[in-house]
Amino acid sequence: MWLLYAPVAALAVYIIYQRLFHPLARIPGPFFASITSFWITWQSSHQRRPRLDLDLHKQYGSVVRISPNEVIFSNPAYFKQVYGAGTKFTKGPFYNVLQDGTEPQGREKLNMLVETDIEKLRVQKRYAGPVYSTNNIQKHEHHIDDTLKRMIKRFNGLTGQVVDIYHEWEMATVDVYSAVTFGQEYGAVEKGTDDGHMAAMDKVWEWWGMIGNIPWLDDLEKRYARVAMKLITGNQNRHKMPVFAYAVGKIMEYDEAKTKDKETQMPPCILNDLRQLSQNRPDFLPNWGTRLAMTDLGAGVDTTSWSLAAMIAGISSDKAVVARLRAELDAAIQAGTVGKNVPVPYAAAAKLEYLQACMAEAMRMWPNIAIGLPRDVPAEGIVLDGYYIPAGYTIGMNSKQLGVSEEIFGPDPRTFRPERWLEADRSRRNDMELRNLAFGAPSRKCPGMHLAWVVMSKMLASFYLNFDLKVLNELDGAPGPGGSVWREKGSFPTKWHGLEVELTERLDTLSL
Ligand code: HEM
C-alpha cells in the first residue's frame, strides 16, 4: 500500500518545499510556474512569450517567478547592474541549447550568441568589429541596392493585391544578407520563395525557446536519446535549410578556387573581409570568419524582417506619422539626396531624422527578442525590489517590458510616437539608447546592429518613397481579405505571420 502513497507523499513534500522553503518561495507568480519549469516551457511552446511577461508583471508585480529557479523583473533601476558593460551576470543554460555537438569546440569555436568565455568573446568582437562597422558596410552597399531594385520591381507587380508583407520582407532580407555577405544573392525575391528556409528557421527558434527552459532535457537528447526525441519532436531542430546550404556552397567554392590559384579574387563582400582579416591576423581563425558569415543569415534575417514589419505597421497605422515622414522624404527629393525608383544611399537615409526616429520607436515598442533575456546571478546575489535572489538562479528582463518604461522613454510609452526621440534632450536620449535591449545588453551587444541598421534604413526609405501602404487586418483580430489572421508569436524571436497589407504606388512623388 505504501508504494501507492509514497509518490503522492514525495510530490506533496516537493510542492511544500517549492512553495514555502525554496530560496525563491516568497516571489509571487503562477502556482505551476513555482513547481515546474514545464509551465514556462508550455507557454513558450504556444509562442506566448512577447506578451506573457508583460501580463505577468501586471498581475503579480515587478518581480515574478516564472519557473522554480527563474524570475523576471521589470524595474529598470537594475538594468546597469544586470546588463551593463562589465557585469558579473552571465548567460546561462538557456543558451547552451544552441550549441550543436558537431560544431568545433574550444579555441576553434565561434558562436558568439552562446559564448561563455568572455575573454575569447572580447577578442572575437574586437577583430570582427571593423568588418561590421557602418563604414565598412557602406563599401558593400551596391549589393543591398541590387536587391532593393528587385524588391521595388516585385512590389510594383504586387500593387492592388493582398500582400503578406512579413513574408515579403523575409524574402528581401534573405537576398540582402546573402548578397552582402557572400557576394551573390540567393534569389528569393526573384522567385518569390526561399524554398522553405525561413519556415524551417521558425521551427529551430520554436524548439530553442521551448527546450532552453529545460536544458537538462536538451542535454539528454544530445547525449542519449536523439532517436527518441526525433520521434517526439518531429525532428524540429534539424530541418533542411536551403539558404544555409547555398551559403556553405559559396564558401566552399571560394575557398577551393583560392587553394588552386592564390591570385583568385573573391567578390567584395563580408566573407572576403573576414578571410582577409584571417590572413592579416592569423589568430582570427578562418573558421571564426566562416561561422560569423553564416551568422549574418542565422541571426540577421528573422530579426531584420520582423523589425521592418514592425516599422511599417507603426508608421502606417498613424496618418500624422505617414504625413510627416512623406514631408521629410519629399524635402530630400527636392534637395536631390534621394529619388523614386533609385535605392536610397545610406548616407542620405541616415540624415532623415524622422525616419530614423520611426525606426528607433518601432524597435522600442516591438523589440524582436521579446523574452526576459536570462542571466545567471553571480556569487554575491542580488536584491530585486526587496526580494533576495541568491547566486546560481536565473533572472531576466523582457526587452518589451523595458520598452514601456515611463522612467526611460517618457509619457505614453504604449503609443507609437517617434517624436519622443527628437524631443529628448541629449542626456535623456543617451539613456533611451543605453537602457534599451532591442539590440541586446551593453555587455553582450549585437555585433550585427550596424549592418542591420544600414539595411533597414535603406529598405524603409526606399519603400516609403515608392509605395503607400494600407494595413488590412488587425493584430489578433478577424481574418483579412486574404483570409489570414495576423498573430504575434514568439519564444525567442517574435514573428508576425499573417499581416496583410495593400500596396499602392506613390504617384505624387517626384522622380529624380
Ligand atoms: C534588426 C536586426 C537585429 C536585431 C533586432 C538583433 C537583436 C539582437 C539581440 C536582442 C541580441 C541579444 C540576444 C541575447 O542577449 O540573448 C543580439 C545578439 C546577437 N546578434 Fe543580433 N540582431 C539583429 C541582427 C543581427 C545580425 C545581422 C547579426 C550578424 C552578425 C547578428 C548577430 C548577433 C550575435 C552574434 C549576437 C550575440 C552577441 C553576444 O551575445 O555577445 N544580429 N541581437
Residues whose N, C-alpha, C, O or C-beta is under 5 A from the ligand:
A	BS01	HEM	M112 L113 L292 T295 D296 A299 G300 T303 T304 S307 N368 I369 L373 L437 A438 F439 G440 A441 R444 K445 C446 P447 G448 M449 L451 A452
